[in-house]
Amino acid sequence: MNRQINLNISLTPVSEYDAKAERYIMYFKDFPQAIASGVSEDEAENNLIFLVEDMWKKRKDDLRNFLLKNYGEQIRIQSSVKC
């Protein structure tokens, strides 16, 4: 049996400039557990995307719980049997 989860969610990015550190801080309003920084907004955004992807690989249970809690109604699980 093969299980596939199709999930289409929108996360709202928040970008703040830390003048003292001279860096941009970025996180998703809907997912503040992941925070990244960079010398430019583009770098901070790329770091944030990488971080979320890395978290997906290493902290699957935490992310699964977060997604089910916040987006459970939007998650559709499709099962199919491959012969």
C-alpha positions in Angstrom: 0.0 0.0 0.0 1.2 3.5 -0.8 0.1 6.5 1.2 0.4 10.0 -0.1 -0.6 13.2 1.7 -1.5 16.2 -0.5 -1.2 19.4 1.4 -1.6 22.9 0.1 -1.2 25.5 2.7 -0.1 29.2 2.7 2.2 30.5 5.4 2.5 34.2 6.0 6.2 35.3 6.1 7.2 38.0 8.6 10.5 39.9 8.0 12.1 42.2 10.6 15.3 44.0 10.4 17.5 43.8 13.5 19.6 47.0 13.2 21.9 46.0 16.1 22.8 42.7 14.5 22.5 44.2 11.0 20.5 41.1 9.8 17.0 40.3 8.7 15.0 37.9 10.8 12.3 35.9 9.1 9.7 33.4 10.3 6.2 32.4 9.3 3.4 34.0 11.3 1.6 30.7 11.2 4.7 28.6 12.1 6.9 30.7 14.5 8.9 27.6 15.6 11.2 28.2 12.6 13.3 31.4 12.7 16.0 32.2 10.2 18.2 35.2 9.5 20.3 36.6 6.7 22.1 39.8 5.7 19.4 40.4 3.1 15.7 39.5 3.0 16.3 37.1 0.2 19.0 35.3 2.2 16.8 35.1 5.3 13.9 33.8 3.2 16.1 31.1 1.6 17.5 30.1 5.0 13.9 29.9 6.3 12.8 27.6 3.5 15.9 25.4 4.0 15.2 25.3 7.7 11.6 24.2 7.3 12.6 21.5 4.8 15.3 20.3 7.3 12.8 20.3 10.1 10.4 18.2 8.0 13.1 15.6 7.6 14.4 15.6 11.3 11.3 16.6 13.3 8.5 14.8 11.5 6.3 14.3 14.6 6.4 17.9 15.6 5.5 19.1 12.2 2.9 16.5 11.7 1.2 17.6 15.0 1.4 21.2 14.0 -0.1 20.6 10.6 -2.9 18.4 11.9 -3.7 21.0 14.6 -3.7 24.0 12.3 -4.6 22.5 8.9 -6.3 19.2 9.7 -9.4 20.0 7.7 -7.4 20.7 4.6 -5.3 17.5 4.7 -6.4 14.7 2.4 -4.8 11.3 2.6 -5.0 9.1 -0.5 -4.2 5.5 -0.4 -3.5 3.3 -3.4 -2.3 -0.2 -3.9 0.6 -0.9 -6.3 0.8 -4.4 -7.8 
